[in-house]
């Protein structure tokens, strides 16, 4: 697939969507002409990327863009554009965020007091679990 030339704004959007940490910016500082982001990876490495200031629609040359993708962002171009356009972050081996877990005391009450199985409790959302324990307390069932 052919992608449009990437701009500084696209680069910044990618970093924001993937939740990179801005460690330095060009606003109000002398001697710096870049916005710098870092991203910690599960294996302990820290990626760092720099975006020339101002962050605008100025595009990158093909060689510079290949360098940024390969060495700084460490993603393929299709992963970059899916992140920028669709908000889907690249898979970097990060554990998936699970739905909000149930407090251990609530799980214990549902199993011991209400008599539900572990599988039944595991399939409940937090709101469903709270409603179920409240029904047990108010109606005794």
Phi and psi in radians as a Rosetta constraint file:
Dihedral C 1 N 2 CA 2 C 2 CIRCULARHARMONIC -1.713 0.35
Dihedral N 2 CA 2 C 2 N 3 CIRCULARHARMONIC 2.255 0.35
Dihedral C 2 N 3 CA 3 C 3 CIRCULARHARMONIC -1.880 0.35
Dihedral N 3 CA 3 C 3 N 4 CIRCULARHARMONIC 2.694 0.35
Dihedral C 3 N 4 CA 4 C 4 CIRCULARHARMONIC -1.225 0.35
Dihedral N 4 CA 4 C 4 N 5 CIRCULARHARMONIC 2.847 0.35
Dihedral C 4 N 5 CA 5 C 5 CIRCULARHARMONIC -1.077 0.35
Dihedral N 5 CA 5 C 5 N 6 CIRCULARHARMONIC 2.351 0.35
Dihedral C 5 N 6 CA 6 C 6 CIRCULARHARMONIC -1.343 0.35
Dihedral N 6 CA 6 C 6 N 7 CIRCULARHARMONIC 2.491 0.35
Dihedral C 6 N 7 CA 7 C 7 CIRCULARHARMONIC -1.905 0.35
Dihedral N 7 CA 7 C 7 N 8 CIRCULARHARMONIC 2.937 0.35
Dihedral C 7 N 8 CA 8 C 8 CIRCULARHARMONIC -1.051 0.35
Dihedral N 8 CA 8 C 8 N 9 CIRCULARHARMONIC -0.633 0.35
Dihedral C 8 N 9 CA 9 C 9 CIRCULARHARMONIC -1.140 0.35
Dihedral N 9 CA 9 C 9 N 10 CIRCULARHARMONIC -0.722 0.35
Dihedral C 9 N 10 CA 10 C 10 CIRCULARHARMONIC -1.071 0.35
Dihedral N 10 CA 10 C 10 N 11 CIRCULARHARMONIC -0.751 0.35
Dihedral C 10 N 11 CA 11 C 11 CIRCULARHARMONIC -1.040 0.35
Dihedral N 11 CA 11 C 11 N 12 CIRCULARHARMONIC -0.807 0.35
Dihedral C 11 N 12 CA 12 C 12 CIRCULARHARMONIC -1.125 0.35
Dihedral N 12 CA 12 C 12 N 13 CIRCULARHARMONIC -0.733 0.35
Dihedral C 12 N 13 CA 13 C 13 CIRCULARHARMONIC -1.053 0.35
Dihedral N 13 CA 13 C 13 N 14 CIRCULARHARMONIC -0.771 0.35
Dihedral C 13 N 14 CA 14 C 14 CIRCULARHARMONIC -0.980 0.35
Dihedral N 14 CA 14 C 14 N 15 CIRCULARHARMONIC -0.839 0.35
Dihedral C 14 N 15 CA 15 C 15 CIRCULARHARMONIC -1.102 0.35
Dihedral N 15 CA 15 C 15 N 16 CIRCULARHARMONIC -0.673 0.35
Dihedral C 15 N 16 CA 16 C 16 CIRCULARHARMONIC -1.237 0.35
Dihedral N 16 CA 16 C 16 N 17 CIRCULARHARMONIC -0.731 0.35
Dihedral C 16 N 17 CA 17 C 17 CIRCULARHARMONIC -1.126 0.35
Dihedral N 17 CA 17 C 17 N 18 CIRCULARHARMONIC -0.727 0.35
Dihedral C 17 N 18 CA 18 C 18 CIRCULARHARMONIC -1.420 0.35
Dihedral N 18 CA 18 C 18 N 19 CIRCULARHARMONIC -0.002 0.35
Dihedral C 18 N 19 CA 19 C 19 CIRCULARHARMONIC 1.125 0.35
Dihedral N 19 CA 19 C 19 N 20 CIRCULARHARMONIC 0.784 0.35
Dihedral C 19 N 20 CA 20 C 20 CIRCULARHARMONIC -1.217 0.35
Dihedral N 20 CA 20 C 20 N 21 CIRCULARHARMONIC 2.710 0.35
Dihedral C 20 N 21 CA 21 C 21 CIRCULARHARMONIC -1.680 0.35
Dihedral N 21 CA 21 C 21 N 22 CIRCULARHARMONIC 2.192 0.35
Dihedral C 21 N 22 CA 22 C 22 CIRCULARHARMONIC -1.338 0.35
Dihedral N 22 CA 22 C 22 N 23 CIRCULARHARMONIC 2.086 0.35
Dihedral C 22 N 23 CA 23 C 23 CIRCULARHARMONIC -1.845 0.35
Dihedral N 23 CA 23 C 23 N 24 CIRCULARHARMONIC -0.313 0.35
Dihedral C 23 N 24 CA 24 C 24 CIRCULARHARMONIC -2.765 0.35
Dihedral N 24 CA 24 C 24 N 25 CIRCULARHARMONIC 2.504 0.35
Dihedral C 24 N 25 CA 25 C 25 CIRCULARHARMONIC -2.403 0.35
Dihedral N 25 CA 25 C 25 N 26 CIRCULARHARMONIC 2.929 0.35
Dihedral C 25 N 26 CA 26 C 26 CIRCULARHARMONIC -1.554 0.35
Dihedral N 26 CA 26 C 26 N 27 CIRCULARHARMONIC -0.147 0.35
Dihedral C 26 N 27 CA 27 C 27 CIRCULARHARMONIC -1.302 0.35
Dihedral N 27 CA 27 C 27 N 28 CIRCULARHARMONIC 2.151 0.35
Dihedral C 27 N 28 CA 28 C 28 CIRCULARHARMONIC 1.282 0.35
Dihedral N 28 CA 28 C 28 N 29 CIRCULARHARMONIC 0.166 0.35
Dihedral C 28 N 29 CA 29 C 29 CIRCULARHARMONIC -2.059 0.35
Dihedral N 29 CA 29 C 29 N 30 CIRCULARHARMONIC 2.463 0.35
Dihedral C 29 N 30 CA 30 C 30 CIRCULARHARMONIC -1.598 0.35
Dihedral N 30 CA 30 C 30 N 31 CIRCULARHARMONIC 2.572 0.35
Dihedral C 30 N 31 CA 31 C 31 CIRCULARHARMONIC 1.498 0.35
Dihedral N 31 CA 31 C 31 N 32 CIRCULARHARMONIC -0.047 0.35
Dihedral C 31 N 32 CA 32 C 32 CIRCULARHARMONIC -2.148 0.35
Dihedral N 32 CA 32 C 32 N 33 CIRCULARHARMONIC 2.369 0.35
Dihedral C 32 N 33 CA 33 C 33 CIRCULARHARMONIC -2.126 0.35
Dihedral N 33 CA 33 C 33 N 34 CIRCULARHARMONIC 0.399 0.35
Dihedral C 33 N 34 CA 34 C 34 CIRCULARHARMONIC -2.412 0.35
Dihedral N 34 CA 34 C 34 N 35 CIRCULARHARMONIC 2.718 0.35
Dihedral C 34 N 35 CA 35 C 35 CIRCULARHARMONIC -1.766 0.35
Dihedral N 35 CA 35 C 35 N 36 CIRCULARHARMONIC 2.248 0.35
Dihedral C 35 N 36 CA 36 C 36 CIRCULARHARMONIC -2.019 0.35
Dihedral N 36 CA 36 C 36 N 37 CIRCULARHARMONIC 2.305 0.35
Dihedral C 36 N 37 CA 37 C 37 CIRCULARHARMONIC -2.106 0.35
Dihedral N 37 CA 37 C 37 N 38 CIRCULARHARMONIC 2.654 0.35
Dihedral C 37 N 38 CA 38 C 38 CIRCULARHARMONIC -2.281 0.35
Dihedral N 38 CA 38 C 38 N 39 CIRCULARHARMONIC 2.630 0.35
Dihedral C 38 N 39 CA 39 C 39 CIRCULARHARMONIC -2.417 0.35
Dihedral N 39 CA 39 C 39 N 40 CIRCULARHARMONIC 2.089 0.35
Dihedral C 39 N 40 CA 40 C 40 CIRCULARHARMONIC -1.414 0.35
Dihedral N 40 CA 40 C 40 N 41 CIRCULARHARMONIC 2.336 0.35
Dihedral C 40 N 41 CA 41 C 41 CIRCULARHARMONIC -1.810 0.35
Dihedral N 41 CA 41 C 41 N 42 CIRCULARHARMONIC 2.767 0.35
Dihedral C 41 N 42 CA 42 C 42 CIRCULARHARMONIC -1.021 0.35
Dihedral N 42 CA 42 C 42 N 43 CIRCULARHARMONIC -0.493 0.35
Dihedral C 42 N 43 CA 43 C 43 CIRCULARHARMONIC -1.458 0.35
Dihedral N 43 CA 43 C 43 N 44 CIRCULARHARMONIC 0.075 0.35
Dihedral C 43 N 44 CA 44 C 44 CIRCULARHARMONIC 1.702 0.35
Dihedral N 44 CA 44 C 44 N 45 CIRCULARHARMONIC -0.243 0.35
Dihedral C 44 N 45 CA 45 C 45 CIRCULARHARMONIC -1.232 0.35
Dihedral N 45 CA 45 C 45 N 46 CIRCULARHARMONIC 2.699 0.35
Dihedral C 45 N 46 CA 46 C 46 CIRCULARHARMONIC -2.145 0.35
Dihedral N 46 CA 46 C 46 N 47 CIRCULARHARMONIC 2.091 0.35
Dihedral C 46 N 47 CA 47 C 47 CIRCULARHARMONIC -1.510 0.35
Dihedral N 47 CA 47 C 47 N 48 CIRCULARHARMONIC 2.553 0.35
Dihedral C 47 N 48 CA 48 C 48 CIRCULARHARMONIC -2.369 0.35
Dihedral N 48 CA 48 C 48 N 49 CIRCULARHARMONIC 2.356 0.35
Dihedral C 48 N 49 CA 49 C 49 CIRCULARHARMONIC -2.372 0.35
Dihedral N 49 CA 49 C 49 N 50 CIRCULARHARMONIC 2.622 0.35
Dihedral C 49 N 50 CA 50 C 50 CIRCULARHARMONIC -2.179 0.35
Dihedral N 50 CA 50 C 50 N 51 CIRCULARHARMONIC 2.411 0.35
Dihedral C 50 N 51 CA 51 C 51 CIRCULARHARMONIC -2.083 0.35
Dihedral N 51 CA 51 C 51 N 52 CIRCULARHARMONIC 2.165 0.35
Dihedral C 51 N 52 CA 52 C 52 CIRCULARHARMONIC -1.075 0.35
Dihedral N 52 CA 52 C 52 N 53 CIRCULARHARMONIC 2.503 0.35
Dihedral C 52 N 53 CA 53 C 53 CIRCULARHARMONIC -1.650 0.35
Dihedral N 53 CA 53 C 53 N 54 CIRCULARHARMONIC 2.430 0.35
Dihedral C 53 N 54 CA 54 C 54 CIRCULARHARMONIC -1.439 0.35
Dihedral N 54 CA 54 C 54 N 55 CIRCULARHARMONIC 2.661 0.35
Dihedral C 54 N 55 CA 55 C 55 CIRCULARHARMONIC -1.374 0.35
Dihedral N 55 CA 55 C 55 N 56 CIRCULARHARMONIC 1.781 0.35
Dihedral C 55 N 56 CA 56 C 56 CIRCULARHARMONIC -2.470 0.35
Dihedral N 56 CA 56 C 56 N 57 CIRCULARHARMONIC -2.795 0.35
Dihedral C 56 N 57 CA 57 C 57 CIRCULARHARMONIC -1.535 0.35
Dihedral N 57 CA 57 C 57 N 58 CIRCULARHARMONIC 0.208 0.35
Dihedral C 57 N 58 CA 58 C 58 CIRCULARHARMONIC -1.136 0.35
Dihedral N 58 CA 58 C 58 N 59 CIRCULARHARMONIC 2.271 0.35
Dihedral C 58 N 59 CA 59 C 59 CIRCULARHARMONIC -1.656 0.35
Dihedral N 59 CA 59 C 59 N 60 CIRCULARHARMONIC 2.855 0.35
Dihedral C 59 N 60 CA 60 C 60 CIRCULARHARMONIC -1.609 0.35
Dihedral N 60 CA 60 C 60 N 61 CIRCULARHARMONIC 2.600 0.35
Dihedral C 60 N 61 CA 61 C 61 CIRCULARHARMONIC -1.224 0.35
Dihedral N 61 CA 61 C 61 N 62 CIRCULARHARMONIC 2.730 0.35
Dihedral C 61 N 62 CA 62 C 62 CIRCULARHARMONIC -0.995 0.35
Dihedral N 62 CA 62 C 62 N 63 CIRCULARHARMONIC -0.742 0.35
Dihedral C 62 N 63 CA 63 C 63 CIRCULARHARMONIC -1.189 0.35
Dihedral N 63 CA 63 C 63 N 64 CIRCULARHARMONIC -0.747 0.35
Dihedral C 63 N 64 CA 64 C 64 CIRCULARHARMONIC -1.099 0.35
Dihedral N 64 CA 64 C 64 N 65 CIRCULARHARMONIC -0.726 0.35
Dihedral C 64 N 65 CA 65 C 65 CIRCULARHARMONIC -1.123 0.35
Dihedral N 65 CA 65 C 65 N 66 CIRCULARHARMONIC -0.737 0.35
Dihedral C 65 N 66 CA 66 C 66 CIRCULARHARMONIC -1.047 0.35
Dihedral N 66 CA 66 C 66 N 67 CIRCULARHARMONIC -0.715 0.35
Dihedral C 66 N 67 CA 67 C 67 CIRCULARHARMONIC -1.081 0.35
Dihedral N 67 CA 67 C 67 N 68 CIRCULARHARMONIC -0.795 0.35
Dihedral C 67 N 68 CA 68 C 68 CIRCULARHARMONIC -1.090 0.35
Dihedral N 68 CA 68 C 68 N 69 CIRCULARHARMONIC -0.821 0.35
Dihedral C 68 N 69 CA 69 C 69 CIRCULARHARMONIC -1.064 0.35
Dihedral N 69 CA 69 C 69 N 70 CIRCULARHARMONIC -0.858 0.35
Dihedral C 69 N 70 CA 70 C 70 CIRCULARHARMONIC -1.270 0.35
Dihedral N 70 CA 70 C 70 N 71 CIRCULARHARMONIC -0.855 0.35
Dihedral C 70 N 71 CA 71 C 71 CIRCULARHARMONIC -1.657 0.35
Dihedral N 71 CA 71 C 71 N 72 CIRCULARHARMONIC -0.560 0.35
Dihedral C 71 N 72 CA 72 C 72 CIRCULARHARMONIC -1.731 0.35
Dihedral N 72 CA 72 C 72 N 73 CIRCULARHARMONIC -0.925 0.35
Dihedral C 72 N 73 CA 73 C 73 CIRCULARHARMONIC -1.488 0.35
Dihedral N 73 CA 73 C 73 N 74 CIRCULARHARMONIC -0.465 0.35
Dihedral C 73 N 74 CA 74 C 74 CIRCULARHARMONIC 0.922 0.35
Dihedral N 74 CA 74 C 74 N 75 CIRCULARHARMONIC 0.917 0.35
Dihedral C 74 N 75 CA 75 C 75 CIRCULARHARMONIC -2.405 0.35
Dihedral N 75 CA 75 C 75 N 76 CIRCULARHARMONIC 2.813 0.35
Dihedral C 75 N 76 CA 76 C 76 CIRCULARHARMONIC -1.419 0.35
Dihedral N 76 CA 76 C 76 N 77 CIRCULARHARMONIC 2.768 0.35
Dihedral C 76 N 77 CA 77 C 77 CIRCULARHARMONIC -1.081 0.35
Dihedral N 77 CA 77 C 77 N 78 CIRCULARHARMONIC -0.658 0.35
Dihedral C 77 N 78 CA 78 C 78 CIRCULARHARMONIC -1.138 0.35
Dihedral N 78 CA 78 C 78 N 79 CIRCULARHARMONIC -0.639 0.35
Dihedral C 78 N 79 CA 79 C 79 CIRCULARHARMONIC -1.114 0.35
Dihedral N 79 CA 79 C 79 N 80 CIRCULARHARMONIC -0.687 0.35
Dihedral C 79 N 80 CA 80 C 80 CIRCULARHARMONIC -1.046 0.35
Dihedral N 80 CA 80 C 80 N 81 CIRCULARHARMONIC -0.886 0.35
Dihedral C 80 N 81 CA 81 C 81 CIRCULARHARMONIC -1.227 0.35
Dihedral N 81 CA 81 C 81 N 82 CIRCULARHARMONIC -0.581 0.35
Dihedral C 81 N 82 CA 82 C 82 CIRCULARHARMONIC -1.110 0.35
Dihedral N 82 CA 82 C 82 N 83 CIRCULARHARMONIC -0.676 0.35
Dihedral C 82 N 83 CA 83 C 83 CIRCULARHARMONIC -1.145 0.35
Dihedral N 83 CA 83 C 83 N 84 CIRCULARHARMONIC -0.850 0.35
Dihedral C 83 N 84 CA 84 C 84 CIRCULARHARMONIC -1.156 0.35
Dihedral N 84 CA 84 C 84 N 85 CIRCULARHARMONIC -0.809 0.35
Dihedral C 84 N 85 CA 85 C 85 CIRCULARHARMONIC -1.462 0.35
Dihedral N 85 CA 85 C 85 N 86 CIRCULARHARMONIC -0.616 0.35
Dihedral C 85 N 86 CA 86 C 86 CIRCULARHARMONIC -1.984 0.35
Dihedral N 86 CA 86 C 86 N 87 CIRCULARHARMONIC -0.120 0.35
Dihedral C 86 N 87 CA 87 C 87 CIRCULARHARMONIC 1.301 0.35
Dihedral N 87 CA 87 C 87 N 88 CIRCULARHARMONIC 0.319 0.35
Dihedral C 87 N 88 CA 88 C 88 CIRCULARHARMONIC -1.683 0.35
Dihedral N 88 CA 88 C 88 N 89 CIRCULARHARMONIC 2.010 0.35
Dihedral C 88 N 89 CA 89 C 89 CIRCULARHARMONIC -1.278 0.35
Dihedral N 89 CA 89 C 89 N 90 CIRCULARHARMONIC 2.551 0.35
Dihedral C 89 N 90 CA 90 C 90 CIRCULARHARMONIC -1.107 0.35
Dihedral N 90 CA 90 C 90 N 91 CIRCULARHARMONIC 2.607 0.35
Dihedral C 90 N 91 CA 91 C 91 CIRCULARHARMONIC -1.415 0.35
Dihedral N 91 CA 91 C 91 N 92 CIRCULARHARMONIC 1.947 0.35
Dihedral C 91 N 92 CA 92 C 92 CIRCULARHARMONIC -1.980 0.35
Dihedral N 92 CA 92 C 92 N 93 CIRCULARHARMONIC 0.358 0.35
Dihedral C 92 N 93 CA 93 C 93 CIRCULARHARMONIC 1.413 0.35
Dihedral N 93 CA 93 C 93 N 94 CIRCULARHARMONIC 0.224 0.35
Dihedral C 93 N 94 CA 94 C 94 CIRCULARHARMONIC -1.298 0.35
Dihedral N 94 CA 94 C 94 N 95 CIRCULARHARMONIC 2.487 0.35
Dihedral C 94 N 95 CA 95 C 95 CIRCULARHARMONIC -1.121 0.35
Dihedral N 95 CA 95 C 95 N 96 CIRCULARHARMONIC 2.497 0.35
Dihedral C 95 N 96 CA 96 C 96 CIRCULARHARMONIC -1.245 0.35
Dihedral N 96 CA 96 C 96 N 97 CIRCULARHARMONIC 2.523 0.35
Dihedral C 96 N 97 CA 97 C 97 CIRCULARHARMONIC -1.380 0.35
Dihedral N 97 CA 97 C 97 N 98 CIRCULARHARMONIC 2.204 0.35
Dihedral C 97 N 98 CA 98 C 98 CIRCULARHARMONIC -1.607 0.35
Dihedral N 98 CA 98 C 98 N 99 CIRCULARHARMONIC 2.837 0.35
Dihedral C 98 N 99 CA 99 C 99 CIRCULARHARMONIC -1.011 0.35
Dihedral N 99 CA 99 C 99 N 100 CIRCULARHARMONIC 2.780 0.35
Dihedral C 99 N 100 CA 100 C 100 CIRCULARHARMONIC -0.957 0.35
Dihedral N 100 CA 100 C 100 N 101 CIRCULARHARMONIC 2.232 0.35
Dihedral C 100 N 101 CA 101 C 101 CIRCULARHARMONIC -1.419 0.35
Dihedral N 101 CA 101 C 101 N 102 CIRCULARHARMONIC 2.804 0.35
Dihedral C 101 N 102 CA 102 C 102 CIRCULARHARMONIC -1.492 0.35
Dihedral N 102 CA 102 C 102 N 103 CIRCULARHARMONIC 2.468 0.35
Dihedral C 102 N 103 CA 103 C 103 CIRCULARHARMONIC -1.071 0.35
Dihedral N 103 CA 103 C 103 N 104 CIRCULARHARMONIC 2.487 0.35
Dihedral C 103 N 104 CA 104 C 104 CIRCULARHARMONIC -1.047 0.35
Dihedral N 104 CA 104 C 104 N 105 CIRCULARHARMONIC -0.627 0.35
Dihedral C 104 N 105 CA 105 C 105 CIRCULARHARMONIC -1.116 0.35
Dihedral N 105 CA 105 C 105 N 106 CIRCULARHARMONIC -0.672 0.35
Dihedral C 105 N 106 CA 106 C 106 CIRCULARHARMONIC -1.166 0.35
Dihedral N 106 CA 106 C 106 N 107 CIRCULARHARMONIC -0.738 0.35
Dihedral C 106 N 107 CA 107 C 107 CIRCULARHARMONIC -1.041 0.35
Dihedral N 107 CA 107 C 107 N 108 CIRCULARHARMONIC -0.809 0.35
Dihedral C 107 N 108 CA 108 C 108 CIRCULARHARMONIC -1.050 0.35
Dihedral N 108 CA 108 C 108 N 109 CIRCULARHARMONIC -0.783 0.35
Dihedral C 108 N 109 CA 109 C 109 CIRCULARHARMONIC -1.077 0.35
Dihedral N 109 CA 109 C 109 N 110 CIRCULARHARMONIC -0.748 0.35
Dihedral C 109 N 110 CA 110 C 110 CIRCULARHARMONIC -1.136 0.35
Dihedral N 110 CA 110 C 110 N 111 CIRCULARHARMONIC -0.621 0.35
Dihedral C 110 N 111 CA 111 C 111 CIRCULARHARMONIC -1.394 0.35
Dihedral N 111 CA 111 C 111 N 112 CIRCULARHARMONIC -0.870 0.35
Dihedral C 111 N 112 CA 112 C 112 CIRCULARHARMONIC -1.384 0.35
Dihedral N 112 CA 112 C 112 N 113 CIRCULARHARMONIC -0.850 0.35
Dihedral C 112 N 113 CA 113 C 113 CIRCULARHARMONIC -1.455 0.35
Dihedral N 113 CA 113 C 113 N 114 CIRCULARHARMONIC -0.798 0.35
Dihedral C 113 N 114 CA 114 C 114 CIRCULARHARMONIC -1.464 0.35
Dihedral N 114 CA 114 C 114 N 115 CIRCULARHARMONIC -0.511 0.35
Dihedral C 114 N 115 CA 115 C 115 CIRCULARHARMONIC 1.562 0.35
Dihedral N 115 CA 115 C 115 N 116 CIRCULARHARMONIC 0.374 0.35
Dihedral C 115 N 116 CA 116 C 116 CIRCULARHARMONIC -1.405 0.35
Dihedral N 116 CA 116 C 116 N 117 CIRCULARHARMONIC 2.723 0.35
Dihedral C 116 N 117 CA 117 C 117 CIRCULARHARMONIC -1.412 0.35
Dihedral N 117 CA 117 C 117 N 118 CIRCULARHARMONIC 2.844 0.35
Dihedral C 117 N 118 CA 118 C 118 CIRCULARHARMONIC -1.054 0.35
Dihedral N 118 CA 118 C 118 N 119 CIRCULARHARMONIC -0.673 0.35
Dihedral C 118 N 119 CA 119 C 119 CIRCULARHARMONIC -1.126 0.35
Dihedral N 119 CA 119 C 119 N 120 CIRCULARHARMONIC -0.703 0.35
Dihedral C 119 N 120 CA 120 C 120 CIRCULARHARMONIC -1.101 0.35
Dihedral N 120 CA 120 C 120 N 121 CIRCULARHARMONIC -0.778 0.35
Dihedral C 120 N 121 CA 121 C 121 CIRCULARHARMONIC -1.151 0.35
Dihedral N 121 CA 121 C 121 N 122 CIRCULARHARMONIC -0.716 0.35
Dihedral C 121 N 122 CA 122 C 122 CIRCULARHARMONIC -1.099 0.35
Dihedral N 122 CA 122 C 122 N 123 CIRCULARHARMONIC -0.481 0.35
Dihedral C 122 N 123 CA 123 C 123 CIRCULARHARMONIC -1.497 0.35
Dihedral N 123 CA 123 C 123 N 124 CIRCULARHARMONIC -0.081 0.35
Dihedral C 123 N 124 CA 124 C 124 CIRCULARHARMONIC -1.532 0.35
Dihedral N 124 CA 124 C 124 N 125 CIRCULARHARMONIC 2.550 0.35
Dihedral C 124 N 125 CA 125 C 125 CIRCULARHARMONIC -1.396 0.35
Dihedral N 125 CA 125 C 125 N 126 CIRCULARHARMONIC 2.952 0.35
Dihedral C 125 N 126 CA 126 C 126 CIRCULARHARMONIC -1.085 0.35
Dihedral N 126 CA 126 C 126 N 127 CIRCULARHARMONIC -0.742 0.35
Dihedral C 126 N 127 CA 127 C 127 CIRCULARHARMONIC -1.103 0.35
Dihedral N 127 CA 127 C 127 N 128 CIRCULARHARMONIC -0.727 0.35
Dihedral C 127 N 128 CA 128 C 128 CIRCULARHARMONIC -1.123 0.35
Dihedral N 128 CA 128 C 128 N 129 CIRCULARHARMONIC -0.716 0.35
Dihedral C 128 N 129 CA 129 C 129 CIRCULARHARMONIC -1.138 0.35
Dihedral N 129 CA 129 C 129 N 130 CIRCULARHARMONIC -0.728 0.35
Dihedral C 129 N 130 CA 130 C 130 CIRCULARHARMONIC -1.134 0.35
Dihedral N 130 CA 130 C 130 N 131 CIRCULARHARMONIC -0.769 0.35
Dihedral C 130 N 131 CA 131 C 131 CIRCULARHARMONIC -1.074 0.35
Dihedral N 131 CA 131 C 131 N 132 CIRCULARHARMONIC -0.665 0.35
Dihedral C 131 N 132 CA 132 C 132 CIRCULARHARMONIC -1.185 0.35
Dihedral N 132 CA 132 C 132 N 133 CIRCULARHARMONIC -0.744 0.35
Dihedral C 132 N 133 CA 133 C 133 CIRCULARHARMONIC -1.220 0.35
Dihedral N 133 CA 133 C 133 N 134 CIRCULARHARMONIC -0.602 0.35
Dihedral C 133 N 134 CA 134 C 134 CIRCULARHARMONIC -1.142 0.35
Dihedral N 134 CA 134 C 134 N 135 CIRCULARHARMONIC -0.696 0.35
Dihedral C 134 N 135 CA 135 C 135 CIRCULARHARMONIC -1.110 0.35
Dihedral N 135 CA 135 C 135 N 136 CIRCULARHARMONIC -0.683 0.35
Dihedral C 135 N 136 CA 136 C 136 CIRCULARHARMONIC -1.079 0.35
Dihedral N 136 CA 136 C 136 N 137 CIRCULARHARMONIC -0.768 0.35
Dihedral C 136 N 137 CA 137 C 137 CIRCULARHARMONIC -1.220 0.35
Dihedral N 137 CA 137 C 137 N 138 CIRCULARHARMONIC -0.660 0.35
Dihedral C 137 N 138 CA 138 C 138 CIRCULARHARMONIC -1.499 0.35
Dihedral N 138 CA 138 C 138 N 139 CIRCULARHARMONIC -0.600 0.35
Dihedral C 138 N 139 CA 139 C 139 CIRCULARHARMONIC -1.930 0.35
Dihedral N 139 CA 139 C 139 N 140 CIRCULARHARMONIC -0.172 0.35
Dihedral C 139 N 140 CA 140 C 140 CIRCULARHARMONIC 1.246 0.35
Dihedral N 140 CA 140 C 140 N 141 CIRCULARHARMONIC 0.394 0.35
